[in-house]
């Protein structure tokens, strides 16, 4: 944004009572609304995964030993006794049984294993002095322990497993390296501190290097998922100087034919772009935006929500950035795709699409015009009228931001799309913050109408929709902000003094030219 635009925007918005929003705040409402916006989909991407493929060990019957082929499984005390027995076959059987009981679908005995003191022994079997079958079984068991809660994961870290897992990433045995990757993914997914430990020990460059190899798809999936956990979490976020090294790899992975790889790549990008403009710019400069827009279209057309959700999240993050970054999405054809998503059958997709559009309408007049040209207003108004409450709220923000920055000519298109009735309907929404947003939109519309001498026509539209009655009722609202704002609107635009003839202002901003002759707001 130019310095002139930065200076003008606050001046334009300062006239609106209780507004206090500049373009940066309008676009970056994440701290206040993202919690609710995201809560419904907080588990869209798994933080941790357990390997429950009990009978898929490549070493299960390698030795042909009868004991290893037995269907019976040792108890936890028996496993502890066997692991410390010194008998190689007995030890291996114990490792397999530890892995099996930790792979149970329900209530694996993670805490029992920890309490028995087995974990340090499992960590020891990760060492290079043991062959790959011991390493693999121990790694698998530890992976499933790391899928537990934070206290359980901490036991593995405190037992010194991290450096050994990272060393195993370079194992010549692919299944061992894959299992070590999985274990690191579970540990990194536990939170910022374990994530940063994995990063500090240098796992990320090794994982990125592995992706250059010819790997089976399960290995690629595990690596990409683990990398996504290394990019994850905001409080605090991972060091951007470290995780931004993933961006060139992500650009390549966006062309994968595997939906799981695509989804986790897009989740990673959503984490990296969730922050200041410099983070968004790094992604934009990598050239990922055109492909993200393609994926938005492809995943919606194919109904692949697994990919669509993180792609939409990433694009939504990018348009919270500056005008240049937002233009990258617009120029790549993002708006027609966002328009289509407003008609999706999943409420969460509609809500996120409306949220993305709200950040575009918070931009400059050219970006608002692009929204008009993409024919987004009719489906946006439909969401405002018929969407679920969360989608309606985001659509209300999109409309309010539109009215804050639009020219009067652009406001005409919004009014012609029928925005007044659904705005008035939402004046009695249960969510008081939605009501405040709606009143901001009505204030902006009325203010512009008054400036061009068309207050009577707009006021009549609001009155005919029952808006005035609702505003009068809101003067008794328990929320002070709502009470004050409702009183302000009534006094300024619906009182006897407000209805006196007001000569239109003639200047560059409000020189309105409607498609029809006569009234400026002639529909």
N, C-alpha and C positions, 0 to 999 in steps of 0.2 A: 504494500500500500504506500502511495506517495505521502510526503509530509503534509501536503495540502489536504489530502483526503483525511489524514489522521486529525488535522486541526478542525476540519469542517464537521466530522461525524459527531463528536461530543456536543458541538454547538447546536446541531440539528435536534439532537435528542434531549437536550437540557430543558426544552420548553415543556416537556410532558411531566406532569406531577407524578411523584413516586417512581419516575422512570430510572434515571441514574444509570442507564446501561450504555456503554459504548460498544463498538463493533466487536471488540475483543471479548467483552463479557457475554454479549449475545451469542457469540460462537462458542465460547468456552463455558458452558453451563454444566460441565461435567461434574464438578465437585458437589453441586447441589442437587442435580437430578439424575446423575448417572447411577447412583446406588439403586434407585427404584427402577430405572430403565434397564439395568443389567441383571437385577436380582433374579428375575424369572429364568434367565438363561445362564446362570452362574456355573452350571454343571454341563454346559454344552460340550466342553472339552474336558476329558478326564485328567485329573491331576495325577492320579496313580493308577497302576494296573497290576493285577496279579496274574501270574502265569499258572493257569489251572489245567493245563494239558498234561494230566498225570502220567499217561502212558506214552508220551512222545519223546522220552529221553533217547538220544542216539546211542547211548551206552548201556541201555537197560539189560540186554542179554549178550553183551559183547563177549564176556568170558565164558558163557555157557555154564556158569556156576549154578547149581540147583537152588542154593539159598537165595540168590538174587532173582530167581524166577518165581519165588513163592508169592502167593497172593496175600499172605499174612503180613501185617505191618507192625513193626515194633512200637511199643509205648515210648513216651518221652524219656523215662528213666532208662529204659533198655537202649535207646539211641545214645544217650550220654555214655553209658557203660561201653557200648560197642565202639564208639568213636575214639575212646581212650584205650582200647584194648591192644593196639599195636598189630593186630591181624589185618592185613591189607584187604582181604575179601570181606571180612566182618565190618571193617571201617567203611568200605564202599557201600555195602548194603545199608548201613546206618545212614549214610549221606542220602541215599536214594529214599529211604523211608522218611527222613526229615523233610525232604522235598515233597514227598507225597502227602504227608499230613498237613503241610503248609499250603497245599494246593486244593484243599477241600473247598467246595463251593460256599459253604456256610460255616461261620465261626471257626476258622483255623486257629489252632492253639498257639498263637504267636507269643502271648505272654508266658505260657507254660514253657515254651522253648527258651525264652529269655531267662526265666527264673531258674532253669536247670543248669545254666552256665554253658550251654552249647555254642552260643554265638561266637565267642573268641576262637573256638576250635574251627568253626566254619570259615572264619576269616583267615585262619592259618592255612587252610586248604586252598586258598586263592593264590598262594605263593608259587613262584615259578619252579620250585623244586618238586612240585607235585605234577603228575601228568594231567592231560586235558580232561579226562573223565572225572577226576576228583575236583578239578577247578570248576567244571561245568555244573556238577551236582551241588557243590557248595554255593556257587554263584546263584543258581536257581533258588535255593532255599533262602538265601539272604535277600534276593529280589522280593520274595513274597513277604518276608519280615518287614522290609522297607515299604511295603504297601500298607502297613498299619498306621497307627497314629503317630504323632510327633515324638512322643516319649519312646516308642518302639523303634522309630527310625533313628533317634539319637543314640541308641545303644550300638547300632551298627557303625555310626560315625565315630563314636568314642572308642570302639574296638579297633580302629585303624584300618577300616575297609576301603576308604576312598582312594588312597594311592594305589592300592592293589587292583581295584576295579579299573582305574584309569590305565594301569599297566596292561591289563587284559584286553583293552581296546585294540591293542596291536598284536593280539594272539594270532598265530597262523591258522588257528582253528576257528572258522567263521561262527560256529554255534556258540563258542565260548565268548568271543567278542560281542556277539549279539546279546547274550545274556547279561554281560557286564554293562552294555549300553542300557538295557532295560533297568537294571539296578540303579544306575546313575540317574535315569529319568525319574524313578520313584523318589530318590533322595532329593533331587532338585525340586520336585513338585511339592515337597513338604513345606516350603516357605523361603523367604528371602535369604536367611542365614545359611541354610544348607545349600541353596542354589549358588550363593556367592563362594562357598567353600569349593564346590565343584569347579566353578569358573577359575578361581585362584590357583587350583592345582593343574590347570591347563587342559581340561577335557575338551573344550570347544574346538580348538584347532585340529585336534586328532579326529573328532567326529566329522568336521567339514572335509578333512582329507579323505576319510573313509568313503564319503559320498562320491568321490571321484573314481572309486573302484567299481568293478562289475559285481554288484551284490544281488542276492535274491531279494524279492520285494519285501519279505518280512523284515529283513535286516534294514532296508531303506526306511520302512515305516517306523521301526523302533528308533533309528537315529534321528529322523525328522521330529518325532514326538518328543524325544529327549531334548533336542535343541529347543523346541517350543517351550519346554519347562524351564530351560535356562534363560529364556527371554521373558518369562512370565513374572507376575507380581509387581505391585507398584509401591509398596511401602517398606523399604525404598525399592525403586526399580533397579535392575542390574546395571552395572557400569556401561553406559552407552558406547564408550570407546571400544569396549570389548565385543559387545553383541552386534554392533553395526557391521562387523566383519562378515556376518552371515548374509548380508543383503545380496551380494552377487550370486551366491548359491540359491537364495530364495527366488531370484529372478528365473533361474534355470528350472527350479522345481515347479514353478507355476505352470510349466508345460507338461508336467507328468500326466500320464493317463490313469493314474491310480487316485481314486477319490479320497482315500485316507491320507495319502501324501499331500494332496492338494489342500485338504482341510487343515492339517496341522501346519502347513506352510503359511496359509492365510491367517491362522490364529497367531502364529509368530509375528507376522507383519502387523496384525492388529495390536499386539503388545508394544511393538517398537514404535508405532505411530501414535500411541496414546500418550501424548505429552507435548512439550514445547515445539514451536515451529521448526527448530533445527533438527529435531528427530524426524518430523514429517518430511523436511527437505531432503534428508539423507535418503529416504525411501524414494521420493520423487526423482531424485537425480540418478537412482539406479535404473530407472525406466520401467518400473513395475506397473504404473497406473494404467496404460492401455490394456495390458493383459488382465488386470483386475476387473476392468470394465467388461472385457470379453467374458470372463468367468461369471460375472454378475448375470449377464444375459444367458449364458449356457446353463448355469446351474438352476436358474429359475425356469427356463424352458424345459429342462429335464427333471424338474422337481427334486433336485439333489440338495436338500436342506443342509446336509452335513457340510457342504462346501459353501452354499449360499450364505449361511449365517456369518461365518468369519469373513467372507469377502465383503459383505455389506458392512460389517463392523469396521473393517479397514478403510473402506471408502468413506464411511461416516467420520472416521478419525481424520482423514486427509482434508476433508472440507471444513474441519474446525480450524485449519491453518489460515495463512494469509491469502490475499487475493490471487496471487500467482499459483499457489498450491491448489486452491479451489478451481481456478481456471483449467488446471491440468485435467481434472476430472470432467469438467464441462466440455473441454475440447476433445476429450477422448470418447465422447458420446455417452457420458454417464447419466445425463438427465432423462432421456427416454426410458432407460432401464429403471431408474428410480420411479418414474411415472407408472410403469407397469407393476412395480412391486406394491404400489398403493392399493392394487386390486388383488393382492395375494390372499390365499385362504387361511394363512397363519397370522394371527394377531401380532405376534412378536416381530415378524418380518415387516408388516405394515407400519408398526410403531417405529422400527429402526429406519425405515425408508423416510417416514415423515420427519424423524429427527435429523436425518442427513439433509433433507430439503430445508429444514428450519435454519440450518447453518449456512446454506447457500443463500437463502433470502435475507440473511443477516449481512450480506455482502454489499457490493456497490450496485449502482443502477443497471449496469450492463449485465451483471449476474442475475438481477431480478428480471430483466428483460429476457434473458435466456430461459428462465423458468416459465415465463409466459409463452415464449415461442415453442417450448417443448410440450405445450398443452398440458401442463401439470395442474393448473388451477382447478379444472372440473373434478378430477379424481381426488384432489386434496380437499376440496369442499365436501365431497362425498364422505371422506374419512371424518371430517369435522362433524358431519351430520349423523353418520351411521356407524362409525368405528367403535371399538371398545374404549373404555374410559382413558386408558393409557395412550392409545393411538390418537384419540381426540385431543388430548393434552398436547402431544407433539405437533399435531396439525394446527392447534391454536397458536403454538409458538411460531410455527412457520408463517402463519397469517400475520401475527403481530409484528414479527421481524420485517415482513414484506411491507406492512403499512408504515413502519418506521423509516424506511429508506426509499420508498417508491416515489416516483413523480406522480402528479395528479392523473396524468394520462394512464400510467400503469395502474393506479388505483381504480380507474374506470373498469379495466378488465377484471379486477378482483370483484368489484361490485356486480358486474354483469354476470359473473360466474355464480352469483347467488350467495355471497358470503354472509349477508346480514342475518337471515333466519337462523342458520346453525349457530352463529355467534350468540344470538339472543337466547337460543335454547340452552346454551351452556352457562348462562348466567345463574342457573340454579343447580349447577353441578355440585356434587358432594365434596369434591376436592377444592378447597378454598383457593389453592394456588392456581388452579385452572381458571377459576373465576377472575382472579386478578389479571391473568394474562389476557383473557377475553376482554376485560374492561380497558386494558391498554390498547387493544386493537380498535375497539369502538371509539375511544378517545382520539386516536390518531386519525381515523376516518372522519369523525365529526370536525376535528380541527381543520383538516384540509378542505372539507366541504364549506366551512365557515369562511375560509380565506378566499374562496372563489364565488361566494354569494349563493351557495347551494345548500345551506344548512337546513332549510325548511324541508326540502325533498328527502334528504337522508334521515332527518329526525322523524319524518312521517313514516318512513320505511321501518325504522326501529320501533316506533309506537305501534304500528300495525302488526308487528311480530310479537307484541307483548313485552318488548324490551324495556319500555319505560316503567311498566308496572313492576317488573322484576327489579329494576334499579331502585325503585322506591322501597321495595321490600328489603333490599340489601342495605338500606340506611339503618336498619335495625339489626344488622348482622353482628355477631359477637366478636368477629375479627375487626380490629381497629382499622387496618389497612383497607379492608373491603368497605367498611362504613365510610371512611373518608373519601375513597375514590368514587363511590356511588354518589355521595353528596356533591362532590366536585363536578361530576358529569351532569347531574340534574341542574345545578346552579348555572353552569356555563352554557349548556346547550338546550335545556328544556324549560327554563324559567321564562317569565314574561319578557324580561330584559333581553334574554338571548334571542327571542323570536323577533325582535325589532329588525328592521331591514339593515343588512350589512352589505356594504358595497364590496364587490370582489377586489382582491388585490391583484394587480397586474405586474408580474415580474417573471423572471426566467423560470423559476421553479414551478409556479402555479399557472402558467399560461396553457390551460387545458384545451385540447381540441378533440372533442368526442366524435365518433364516427357519424353521429346524426346531428342535424341542425337543431337549434333551440336550446333546451336545457342542457347544462353541462353534464348532468347525470341522467340523461334521457335514455331509458331502457326500452 
